[in-house]
Amino acid sequence: MSAFMSYFLTAALAVLGVFVLFALLYAILGKRFTDKIVATNMIGTLCVNMIVIVALLVGADYILDVALVFALLSFLTVVVLCRFVQSQALARRKSGERKEDEA
């Protein structure tokens, strides 16, 4: 790998690291829970990109398997969080209907 490519990938890794920090800040300061889910998805995607860049820098193919597993886990995390939000919304809706029926 050329020196330019190595510097370029290192700079891309640094930029992605800064983006992860911004996404983490967005997850902490987000007003709604859905903002936090989007930030979690964004962090997972950026981390997968960072793992792929590290695999290119090191030249080890097995690290790409780690990136694939991490991508699957990140997807599963977002699906579980969405199911949680959906179940909470349905529970609130049902409790609201019960209060209206009692009144």
Secondary structure, 3 states (H helix, E strand, C coil): CCHHHHHHHHHHHHHHHHHHHHHHHHHHHCCCHHHHHHHHHHHHHHHHHHHHHHHHHHCCCHHHHHHHHHHHHHHHHHHHHHHHHHHHHHHHHHHHHHHHHHC
